[in-house]
Amino acid sequence: MDIQSTLLKDTNLSEPQVSLLLRIAEFIPFAESVVQHAVYMFTANQEGGFLKIYPIKQGIACKSLSATIVPIWTQLLSEGQPIQGFQEEQNGKLAFIITYPIVDNGGKVIGGLVFKNPHIESVADENIIQQILLLTETTYMSMLMPQDILDNPKSLYEPLSYQDGVIIFDEGGTIMYGNESASRLVNLLGFDRRLVGSSIYGSSLKLSFVKKVLTERQGAISEEIYQDIVVRQTVIPVSFGRGLSRSFLFLKDMTRESKQQQALLVKNSVIKEIHHRVKNNLQTVAGLLRMEARRSDSNEVKKALQEGISRIESMALVHDIVSHYDEDYISIRSIYDELSRLLKNSMLLPKQQVQCDYIGDDIIISSHQASYVSLIINELISNSIEHGLGTQDGHITLSVQDNNQRILITLGDDGKGLPESFSLDASKRLGLQIIRNLVTHELQGTIQMGNHQSGGTIVTIDFEKGE
């Protein structure tokens, strides 16, 4: 049973109330990363106890608790006011607990958010307590009213690391809170004053977008370069009503990631250039073979050279496609569409009409596998045109399916089909030997070739999708 069904079954909450709780619960991982300690949610069950809602690795889970374990929760549900204090844990140690109410649209308290800090002692300085209250309260309010205007609002609420800076400033720009990581980062950036109490606008931070954020009440992300340091700056405005507001400013050092991204871009550019040059070299070889074919008086020589040219062009096609894309992957459909166009132009008679169709999944494969697949498809289309259809019009269809990381390719035509005595293993034709060797040895797959029930040839190839 999923968590929504569990809450509807074990509580008196309505579906909209449950949806509200679960929407807020989605931001618990973000909240835990901001306050750097445990955050969870609770609501009352039908037996007078509680359901504790907390994050797990792949989602949200529930746990039933007795009301005697956490009497403070009963007080919050009845009074609807935030409660703070120290609570004894099972290990006998005290944890500082701050609990905030969750209220539905009708003003009814339906649950609470709990911030549990086990690192604060009962003799902690009052200033430390106030800073914790400020941080948890702002986090709590940001979860109640998350930004929903951006195309991808979750990008504003990505969980932080312990190295990320957290700053809170009020509507006037005065910094109210800054963690140790924020102080360290701004010191590196040349902020030579005490953080708390300073103006966010008077700092050396590049925050020209902040005023727009506060005016439009819409969060934003900006990456700025400070000498040799790249910092991602995320601002989330948080409304408290009655004209009061605060804003989160998250600072993340992106220098390492930026350098890695730059190195990756350079590497991709080099790889694309290599593919481009290999394509040019292959096309040069194909051009030389064409010249030899035109000079020869032997039809057999011309045919053999043309078959070699076709194979070289199929390999050049793969390198050409890769050289135009950022990733080293190619779709099987793009290979088929381009090869069928090239082969029809070079092999069909002037008035012969052959339609080539593609059906099924548009599967992406690595350029390594694509080089073999392109040669195989080249041979199959060539055989269909030359031996299956001959001088007749017809259809050639390629069907592709993704079956749990295995790729199933089926190519068929409506030509005259194969002889009854045909055997792929016994065939001496070079094109079929190439197909068989590529499938079995390079792709580690299987191949079947025979006649279709409705006429024509059908070839089925099955192989594992590579990395």
C-alpha positions as CSV (number, residue, x, y, z in Angstrom):
1,M,0.0,0.0,0.0
2,D,1.4,3.4,-0.9
3,I,1.7,6.2,1.6
4,Q,-1.3,8.1,0.3
5,S,-3.5,5.1,0.7
6,T,-2.1,4.5,4.1
7,L,-2.9,8.0,5.3
8,L,-6.4,7.9,3.9
9,K,-7.0,4.5,5.6
10,D,-5.4,5.2,9.0
11,T,-6.4,8.8,9.6
12,N,-9.5,11.0,9.4
13,L,-7.9,13.2,6.8
14,S,-9.6,14.0,3.5
15,E,-7.8,13.5,0.1
16,P,-7.0,17.2,-0.3
17,Q,-5.5,17.3,3.3
18,V,-3.4,14.2,2.6
19,S,-2.2,15.7,-0.7
20,L,-1.1,18.9,1.2
21,L,0.9,16.8,3.7
22,L,2.6,14.8,0.9
23,R,3.4,17.9,-1.1
24,I,5.2,19.4,1.9
25,A,6.8,16.1,2.7
26,E,8.5,16.2,-0.8
27,F,10.7,19.1,0.5
28,I,11.9,17.3,3.7
29,P,15.2,16.2,2.1
30,F,15.8,19.9,1.1
31,A,14.9,21.0,4.7
32,E,17.3,18.5,6.3
33,S,20.1,19.7,4.1
34,V,19.5,23.3,5.1
35,V,19.3,22.8,8.8
36,Q,21.8,19.9,8.9
37,H,19.7,17.6,11.1
38,A,16.6,15.4,11.1
39,V,13.3,16.7,9.8
40,Y,10.1,14.7,9.7
41,M,6.3,15.2,9.7
42,F,3.5,13.7,11.8
43,T,-0.3,13.5,11.9
44,A,-2.9,11.9,14.1
45,N,-4.1,8.4,13.4
46,Q,-7.6,7.0,14.2
47,E,-6.4,5.1,17.3
48,G,-5.4,8.3,19.2
49,G,-1.7,7.9,18.3
50,F,0.4,9.3,15.5
51,L,1.8,8.5,12.1
52,K,5.4,9.7,11.6
53,I,6.2,10.6,8.0
54,Y,9.8,10.7,7.1
55,P,12.0,10.5,4.0
56,I,13.6,7.2,2.8
57,K,16.0,6.7,-0.1
58,Q,13.4,6.4,-2.8
59,G,10.5,8.3,-1.3
60,I,8.4,8.9,1.9
61,A,7.6,6.3,4.5
62,C,5.2,6.0,7.5
63,K,5.6,4.7,11.1
64,S,3.0,4.4,13.8
65,L,3.8,5.9,17.2
66,S,1.9,5.9,20.5
67,A,0.7,9.3,21.8
68,T,2.5,8.7,25.1
69,I,5.9,8.7,23.3
70,V,5.5,12.3,22.0
71,P,3.0,14.2,24.1
72,I,4.3,17.5,22.7
73,W,2.6,16.6,19.4
74,T,-0.8,16.3,21.1
75,Q,-0.3,19.8,22.4
76,L,0.6,21.2,19.0
77,L,-2.4,19.7,17.3
78,S,-4.8,21.1,19.9
79,E,-3.2,24.6,20.3
80,G,-1.8,25.1,16.7
81,Q,1.2,27.0,17.9
82,P,4.9,26.3,17.4
83,I,6.5,24.4,20.4
84,Q,10.1,24.2,21.3
85,G,12.0,22.4,24.0
86,F,14.3,19.5,24.9
87,Q,13.1,15.9,24.6
88,E,14.9,12.8,26.0
89,E,15.9,10.3,23.3
90,Q,16.0,6.5,23.7
91,N,19.7,6.7,24.4
92,G,19.0,9.0,27.3
93,K,20.5,12.1,25.7
94,L,18.5,15.3,25.1
95,A,17.6,16.6,21.7
96,F,16.4,20.1,20.9
97,I,12.9,19.8,19.3
98,I,11.1,22.5,17.4
99,T,7.6,21.7,16.1
100,Y,5.6,23.7,13.6
101,P,1.9,23.3,12.7
102,I,0.6,22.4,9.2
103,V,-2.7,24.0,8.6
104,D,-5.2,23.3,5.8
105,N,-7.0,25.8,3.7
106,G,-9.8,25.9,6.3
107,G,-7.5,26.8,9.1
108,K,-7.5,23.3,10.7
109,V,-4.2,21.9,12.1
110,I,-3.7,18.6,10.3
111,G,-0.2,17.8,11.3
112,G,3.2,19.2,12.2
113,L,6.8,19.5,11.0
114,V,9.5,18.5,13.5
115,F,13.0,19.7,13.5
116,K,15.2,17.6,15.8
117,N,18.7,18.9,16.6
118,P,20.6,16.4,18.9
119,H,23.7,18.6,19.0
120,I,22.3,21.5,21.1
121,E,22.7,21.2,24.9
122,S,20.2,22.5,27.4
123,V,22.8,25.0,28.6
124,A,23.3,26.4,25.1
125,D,23.8,30.1,24.6
126,E,20.5,32.0,23.9
127,N,22.0,33.5,20.7
128,I,22.6,30.0,19.4
129,I,19.0,29.0,20.2
130,Q,17.7,32.1,18.4
131,Q,19.8,31.4,15.3
132,I,18.4,27.9,15.2
133,L,14.9,29.2,15.5
134,L,15.5,31.7,12.8
135,L,16.8,29.0,10.4
136,T,14.1,26.4,11.1
137,E,11.3,28.9,10.9
138,T,12.5,30.2,7.6
139,T,12.9,26.7,6.3
140,Y,9.5,25.7,7.5
141,M,7.8,28.7,5.8
142,S,9.7,28.0,2.5
143,M,8.2,24.4,2.6
144,L,4.7,25.7,3.1
145,M,4.8,28.0,0.2
146,P,7.3,26.7,-2.3
147,Q,7.9,28.4,-5.6
148,D,5.6,27.0,-8.3
149,I,6.2,29.5,-11.1
150,L,9.4,28.2,-12.6
151,D,9.5,25.5,-15.3
152,N,11.3,23.3,-12.9
153,P,10.6,24.4,-9.3
154,K,12.6,21.5,-7.8
155,S,15.8,23.1,-9.1
156,L,15.5,25.7,-6.4
157,Y,15.1,23.1,-3.7
158,E,18.0,20.7,-4.5
159,P,19.4,19.4,-1.3
160,L,22.6,21.3,-0.2
161,S,25.9,19.8,0.9
162,Y,27.5,20.7,4.2
163,Q,30.0,22.8,2.2
164,D,27.2,25.1,0.8
165,G,26.7,28.5,2.3
166,V,23.3,29.4,3.7
167,I,22.4,33.1,4.3
168,I,19.0,34.6,5.4
169,F,18.3,38.3,4.9
170,D,15.2,40.3,5.6
171,E,13.1,42.5,3.3
172,G,15.5,45.4,3.8
173,G,18.5,43.3,2.8
174,T,20.0,43.0,6.3
175,I,21.6,39.6,6.8
176,M,20.0,37.8,9.7
177,Y,21.8,34.5,9.5
178,G,24.8,32.9,7.9
179,N,26.3,29.5,8.5
180,E,30.0,28.7,8.7
181,S,30.3,27.7,5.1
182,A,28.7,31.0,4.0
183,S,31.3,32.9,6.1
184,R,34.1,30.9,4.6
185,L,32.9,31.4,1.0
186,V,32.3,35.2,1.3
187,N,35.7,35.6,2.9
188,L,37.2,34.0,-0.2
189,L,35.2,36.3,-2.3
190,G,36.5,39.4,-0.5
191,F,33.7,40.1,2.0
192,D,35.8,41.6,4.8
193,R,33.0,42.4,7.3
194,R,31.0,40.5,9.8
195,L,28.3,38.6,8.0
196,V,25.2,38.9,10.3
197,G,24.0,42.5,10.5
198,S,25.6,43.6,7.2
199,S,23.6,44.5,4.1
200,I,23.4,42.0,1.3
201,Y,23.5,44.9,-1.1
202,G,26.6,46.4,0.4
203,S,28.7,43.2,0.1
204,S,31.0,42.2,-2.7
205,L,28.6,39.5,-3.9
206,K,27.3,39.9,-7.4
207,L,23.6,40.1,-6.7
208,S,22.1,42.3,-9.3
209,F,19.3,39.8,-9.8
210,V,18.2,39.9,-6.1
211,K,16.1,43.1,-6.5
212,K,14.2,41.6,-9.4
213,V,13.7,38.4,-7.3
214,L,12.2,40.3,-4.4
215,T,10.0,42.5,-6.7
216,E,8.6,39.6,-8.6
217,R,8.6,37.2,-5.5
218,Q,10.1,34.5,-7.8
219,G,13.2,32.5,-7.0
220,A,16.2,32.5,-9.3
221,I,19.6,30.9,-9.8
222,S,22.6,32.7,-11.1
223,E,26.3,31.6,-11.6
224,E,28.9,34.2,-11.1
225,I,32.7,34.2,-11.5
226,Y,34.8,35.8,-8.7
227,Q,38.4,35.8,-10.1
228,D,39.0,32.0,-10.4
229,I,36.0,30.9,-8.2
230,V,32.7,30.0,-9.8
231,V,29.7,30.4,-7.4
232,R,26.1,29.3,-7.9
233,Q,23.8,31.7,-6.1
234,T,20.2,30.6,-5.4
235,V,17.7,33.1,-4.0
236,I,14.3,31.9,-2.6
237,P,12.0,34.6,-1.3
238,V,9.9,33.5,1.7
239,S,6.7,35.3,2.7
240,F,5.6,35.6,6.3
241,G,2.4,37.6,5.6
242,R,1.6,41.1,6.9
243,G,4.2,42.5,4.6
244,L,7.0,40.6,6.3
245,S,9.4,38.5,4.3
246,R,12.8,36.9,4.3
247,S,15.0,35.4,1.6
248,F,17.3,32.4,1.4
249,L,20.6,32.9,-0.4
250,F,22.4,29.6,-1.0
251,L,26.0,29.8,-2.2
252,K,27.6,26.7,-3.8
253,D,31.2,26.6,-5.0
254,M,31.0,25.3,-8.6
255,T,34.6,25.8,-9.5
256,R,35.5,22.1,-9.7
257,E,32.3,21.2,-11.6
258,S,32.9,24.2,-14.0
259,K,36.4,23.1,-14.7
260,Q,35.3,19.5,-15.3
261,Q,32.5,20.7,-17.6
262,Q,35.0,22.8,-19.5
263,A,37.4,19.9,-19.9
264,L,34.5,17.7,-21.1
265,L,33.5,20.3,-23.7
266,V,37.1,20.4,-25.0
267,K,37.2,16.6,-25.1
268,N,33.9,16.4,-26.9
269,S,35.1,19.0,-29.4
270,V,38.3,17.0,-30.1
271,I,36.3,13.8,-30.5
272,K,33.9,15.5,-32.9
273,E,36.8,16.8,-34.9
274,I,38.3,13.3,-35.1
275,H,35.0,11.8,-36.3
276,H,34.8,14.6,-38.9
277,R,38.3,13.9,-40.2
278,V,37.7,10.1,-40.3
279,K,34.5,10.8,-42.3
280,N,36.4,13.0,-44.8
281,N,39.1,10.3,-45.1
282,L,36.6,7.6,-45.8
283,Q,34.8,9.7,-48.3
284,T,38.2,10.4,-50.1
285,V,38.8,6.6,-50.3
286,A,35.3,6.1,-51.6
287,G,36.0,8.8,-54.2
288,L,39.2,7.1,-55.4
289,L,37.3,3.8,-55.7
290,R,34.7,5.5,-57.8
291,M,37.4,6.8,-60.2
292,E,38.7,3.2,-60.5
293,A,35.3,1.9,-61.2
294,R,34.7,4.4,-64.0
295,R,38.0,3.5,-65.5
296,S,37.4,-0.2,-65.5
297,D,35.9,-2.0,-68.5
298,S,34.9,-5.0,-66.4
299,N,31.4,-5.1,-65.0
300,E,32.5,-7.5,-62.3
301,V,35.2,-5.1,-61.2
302,K,32.7,-2.2,-61.2
303,K,30.2,-4.2,-59.2
304,A,32.8,-5.2,-56.6
305,L,34.1,-1.7,-56.3
306,Q,30.6,-0.3,-56.0
307,E,29.9,-2.7,-53.1
308,G,33.1,-1.6,-51.4
309,I,32.1,2.0,-51.9
310,S,28.7,1.4,-50.3
311,R,30.3,-0.2,-47.3
312,I,32.8,2.6,-46.9
313,E,30.0,5.2,-47.1
314,S,28.0,3.4,-44.5
315,M,30.9,3.7,-42.1
316,A,31.5,7.3,-43.1
317,L,27.8,8.0,-42.3
318,V,28.2,7.0,-38.7
319,H,31.2,9.3,-38.2
320,D,29.4,12.1,-40.0
321,I,26.3,11.8,-37.7
322,V,28.5,11.7,-34.5
323,S,30.5,14.8,-35.6
324,H,27.3,16.8,-35.5
325,Y,26.1,15.8,-32.0
326,D,27.4,16.5,-28.5
327,E,27.0,12.9,-27.4
328,D,28.8,9.9,-28.8
329,Y,25.5,8.2,-29.5
330,I,23.3,7.7,-32.6
331,S,19.8,6.6,-33.2
332,I,19.2,3.5,-35.4
333,R,16.5,5.4,-37.2
334,S,18.9,8.1,-38.4
335,I,21.2,5.4,-39.7
336,Y,18.4,3.6,-41.6
337,D,16.9,6.8,-43.0
338,E,20.2,8.0,-44.4
339,L,21.4,4.7,-45.7
340,S,18.2,3.9,-47.4
341,R,18.3,7.3,-49.1
342,L,21.9,6.8,-50.3
343,L,21.4,3.3,-51.5
344,K,18.2,4.1,-53.4
345,N,20.0,6.9,-55.2
346,S,22.9,4.6,-56.2
347,M,21.2,1.3,-56.9
348,L,17.6,1.9,-58.2
349,L,16.8,2.0,-61.9
350,P,15.6,5.4,-63.2
351,K,11.8,4.6,-62.9
352,Q,12.0,2.0,-60.1
353,Q,10.1,2.9,-56.9
354,V,11.1,1.4,-53.6
355,Q,9.6,2.7,-50.3
356,C,11.6,2.3,-47.1
357,D,9.7,2.4,-43.8
358,Y,10.8,2.5,-40.2
359,I,8.6,1.3,-37.4
360,G,9.1,0.7,-33.7
361,D,11.3,2.3,-31.1
362,D,13.8,5.1,-31.9
363,I,16.7,3.5,-30.0
364,I,19.9,5.3,-29.3
365,I,23.2,3.2,-29.4
366,S,26.8,4.0,-29.0
367,S,28.9,5.0,-32.0
368,H,30.9,1.8,-31.4
369,Q,27.8,-0.4,-32.0
370,A,26.5,2.0,-34.6
371,S,29.5,1.3,-36.9
372,Y,28.6,-2.4,-37.0
373,V,24.8,-1.8,-37.2
374,S,25.3,0.6,-40.1
375,L,27.3,-2.0,-42.1
376,I,24.7,-4.7,-41.3
377,I,21.8,-2.4,-42.4
378,N,23.8,-1.4,-45.5
379,E,24.2,-5.0,-46.6
380,L,20.6,-5.9,-45.8
381,I,19.1,-3.0,-47.8
382,S,21.6,-3.7,-50.7
383,N,20.5,-7.4,-50.8
384,S,16.9,-6.5,-50.7
385,I,17.2,-4.1,-53.6
386,E,19.6,-6.2,-55.7
387,H,18.4,-9.8,-55.1
388,G,15.0,-9.4,-53.5
389,L,13.3,-6.8,-55.6
390,G,15.6,-6.8,-58.6
391,T,14.1,-4.4,-61.2
392,Q,10.6,-4.4,-59.5
393,D,9.0,-1.8,-57.3
394,G,8.5,-2.7,-53.7
395,H,8.8,-2.0,-50.0
396,I,11.5,-2.5,-47.4
397,T,10.7,-2.2,-43.7
398,L,12.9,-2.0,-40.7
399,S,11.3,-2.8,-37.3
400,V,13.2,-2.0,-34.1
401,Q,12.2,-3.0,-30.6
402,D,13.9,-2.4,-27.2
403,N,13.3,-5.6,-25.1
404,N,14.8,-5.1,-21.7
405,Q,18.2,-3.9,-22.8
406,R,18.2,-6.2,-25.8
407,I,17.6,-4.8,-29.3
408,L,15.5,-6.7,-31.8
409,I,16.0,-5.6,-35.4
410,T,13.8,-7.0,-38.2
411,L,14.2,-6.1,-41.8
412,G,11.9,-7.4,-44.4
413,D,11.0,-6.8,-48.1
414,D,8.2,-7.9,-50.4
415,G,10.6,-9.3,-53.1
416,K,10.9,-12.8,-54.5
417,G,12.4,-14.3,-51.3
418,L,15.2,-16.8,-50.7
419,P,15.7,-20.1,-52.5
420,E,14.3,-23.2,-50.7
421,S,17.8,-24.6,-50.3
422,F,19.2,-21.3,-48.8
423,S,21.4,-21.6,-45.7
424,L,23.0,-18.6,-44.1
425,D,25.9,-20.6,-42.7
426,A,26.6,-22.3,-46.0
427,S,26.3,-19.1,-48.1
428,K,29.6,-18.0,-49.8
429,R,28.3,-14.4,-50.6
430,L,30.6,-11.8,-49.1
431,G,27.8,-9.6,-48.0
432,L,26.1,-12.3,-46.0
433,Q,29.4,-13.4,-44.5
434,I,29.9,-9.8,-43.4
435,I,26.5,-9.7,-41.8
436,R,26.9,-13.0,-40.0
437,N,30.4,-12.2,-38.6
438,L,29.4,-8.7,-37.4
439,V,26.3,-10.0,-35.6
440,T,27.9,-13.0,-34.0
441,H,31.4,-11.8,-33.2
442,E,31.1,-8.0,-32.9
443,L,27.6,-7.6,-31.5
444,Q,27.6,-11.0,-29.7
445,G,24.1,-11.5,-31.0
446,T,22.0,-13.9,-33.1
447,I,20.6,-13.7,-36.6
448,Q,17.9,-15.6,-38.5
449,M,17.1,-15.2,-42.2
450,G,14.2,-16.8,-44.1
451,N,11.1,-16.2,-46.1
452,H,8.1,-14.3,-44.9
453,Q,4.7,-16.1,-44.9
454,S,3.3,-13.3,-47.1
455,G,6.3,-13.4,-49.5
456,G,9.7,-11.7,-49.5
457,T,12.7,-12.1,-47.2
458,I,12.7,-11.4,-43.4
459,V,15.9,-11.1,-41.3
460,T,15.8,-10.9,-37.5
461,I,18.8,-9.8,-35.5
462,D,18.9,-9.8,-31.7
463,F,21.8,-8.3,-29.6
464,E,22.4,-6.7,-26.2
465,K,22.4,-2.9,-26.0
466,G,25.9,-1.8,-25.1
467,E,27.0,1.0,-22.7
